Amino acid sequence: MKRQAGFTLIEVLTSVALITIVMAATLSTLTTAVNTAQGITMMADTQENLRAGMNYISRDLIQAGEGIPQNGLTIPNNGTTSVVNRPGPNAAATFPTSWTALPAVIPGYQLGPTTTTSGNPTDTVTILYADSTLVNNVSATSTNWLNKYPINSASCPGGSITTAGSTTTIVFDTNCVNISTGNTALHVGDLIMLQNNNTTSNNMSVSATNTSGTDSNGHDALLYVSSVNLAGNSIQFLSGDPFNLNASGQSTGTITGIQSAANTYGNPVTATRIWMITYYLDNSNTQLPQLMRQVNFNAAQPVGEVIENLQLFYDILNPGSSPPALLSPTEQENPTAANLPYVRDSYILLCARSDATFALSGKYIRNNLINAVSMRGLDYYNEFQ
């Protein structure tokens, strides 16, 4: 019998050792590549969430104050106090009761929830501006803005405002405004600013039984649309709205103030849709906190996932300084009502994290984004004059 050739035990063990080393190196390289790809993906996700949320906030802040009175929108009050409900994370919150008007930018210093990593309550912000994109197709050749014409005038004789008890009805002249056109249609939950424009006289028919009052802020009132009759081209304001704006029983900042002013001065009244947009963090799911955008009192929508912190700071001019100077950092973070008309810029800080831990470290990946926004709708003071 011939002797069969083969490997010795030492040769086999050596081969196994070499293969093991090669496989270990290959697996290590693959693991590193997978972890690197996971880390890059997680970082990209946080960037995407941050940019999405920041784009929304920045876009709305840029328009803050557009189309509303410089001193803000008058809210129902008795001259010294008001009780208007405030959208946001706290369902029982109200705007400061000492306010008689809402400014274009309403900070909410530490009014948001505390997340697991922020350590302190987060901020909120509420932004007001007029809807300048609401265009209605009156005919095949004509488009009008909602506030292009007075509700009732020589040009729009079919329009009217009437109040019976606690119900106010506005009928728009179909030759001037069509409230049911596509995406621009008026809806329940919209906010409408009624405002005297001090132009030509008007023959508006008014039947008011509420307590009368005269609005001290340019004769304007903010009302909540309770019902819409598209076929009749009309809207109604009923008591019991979420804001407590309609039929509040207050003497100022109400529909009766508008009516009284119209009767006294013969001024036409226009209607403008107002956006009230609030940003805050929703921490109901502590593992996945979200940046929320709430329009009026409609259901809030998430615009940024896994956002852990929201903070805002403001550049606010001190009107008493010469030359004009900014307020202190503390005042800029939590401005008073007297400071708010002098807000010029806003600095937004958003902090985000990955929705899962990083396999290599077992920890979350975190990122943040800061942006500065100048509000073009506010009145700017020339500090170089």
DAGI-V524416 format. One record per helix or strand. SS is the DSSP state (H for helix, E for strand). FROM is the first residue (numbers start at 1). LEN is the number of residues. If there is no record, write none. Layout:
BEGIN
ss=[SS:SS]
from=[FROM:FROM]
len=[LEN:LEN]
END
This chain:
BEGIN
ss=[H:E:E:E:E:E:E:E:E:E:E:E:H:E:E:E:E:E:H:E:E:E:E:E:H:H:E:E]
from=[9:73:77:85:94:101:105:124:135:142:160:167:182:191:220:227:234:252:255:269:290:301:307:325:329:337:343:366]
len=[54:2:1:1:1:2:4:7:5:4:5:5:3:6:5:3:4:1:11:14:6:5:12:2:5:4:11:9]
END
